[in-house]
Amino acid sequence: MPIYEYHCKSCEKNFESLVLKRDEVPGCPFCNGEKVQRLMSACGFISKGTGAGGETTVTSSAGASGCGGCSASSCAGCGV
């Protein structure tokens, strides 16, 4: 059951929705509009592990510089 990102053409807001059926199109949670468009979204995964010195390490595949839209150089700066 994937979570998709949508854009409402009525109120111009973006939102996420859990989709249970492949052809299901959710309504906008902000304005209850039915004119929504599914957006392309980046997929990212975060894995946690233990470094050589016993410290917790966090690795993100969402982008080269930390998490998705985050500008930090590591996830530690994001508080993940």
C-alpha positions in Angstrom: 0.0 0.0 0.0 2.0 3.0 -1.2 1.7 6.6 -0.1 1.4 9.0 -3.0 1.8 12.7 -3.3 -1.0 14.7 -4.9 -1.6 18.3 -6.0 -5.1 19.7 -5.7 -6.1 21.8 -8.8 -8.8 23.6 -6.8 -6.9 25.0 -3.8 -3.3 24.5 -5.2 -2.1 22.6 -2.1 0.0 19.4 -2.1 -0.8 16.4 0.2 0.0 12.8 0.7 -2.5 9.9 0.8 -2.3 6.2 1.5 -3.8 4.4 -1.5 -5.5 1.0 -0.9 -6.6 0.4 -4.5 -4.6 1.0 -7.7 -7.3 3.1 -9.4 -8.3 5.0 -6.2 -8.1 8.8 -6.4 -8.4 10.6 -3.0 -10.2 13.9 -2.4 -8.2 16.9 -1.2 -8.1 16.9 2.6 -8.0 20.8 2.6 -10.9 21.7 0.4 -12.5 18.3 -0.4 -11.9 19.0 -4.0 -11.9 16.1 -6.5 -9.6 17.6 -9.1 -6.3 16.1 -7.9 -3.2 15.1 -9.8 -0.7 12.5 -8.6 2.8 13.9 -8.5 6.2 12.2 -9.1 8.0 11.9 -5.8 11.4 10.8 -4.8 11.8 7.6 -2.9 14.1 7.6 0.1 15.2 5.1 2.7 17.0 5.8 6.0 19.0 3.1 7.7 20.6 3.3 11.1 23.6 1.4 12.2 26.6 1.4 14.5 29.9 3.0 13.5 33.4 1.8 14.3 33.5 3.7 17.5 30.2 2.5 18.7 28.3 5.7 17.7 25.0 5.5 15.9 25.2 6.3 12.2 22.4 7.3 9.9 22.5 6.8 6.1 19.9 8.3 3.8 19.4 7.5 0.1 17.0 10.4 -0.4 19.6 12.7 -1.8 23.3 13.5 -1.8 22.9 16.1 1.0 21.1 14.5 3.8 17.3 13.9 3.7 15.0 14.8 0.8 14.6 18.6 1.1 17.0 19.0 4.0 20.1 21.2 3.5 22.1 19.5 6.3 25.2 17.5 5.3 24.0 14.5 7.4 20.8 13.3 9.0 22.2 14.1 12.4 21.6 17.8 11.6 17.9 17.0 10.9 17.3 15.2 14.2 16.5 11.9 12.5 
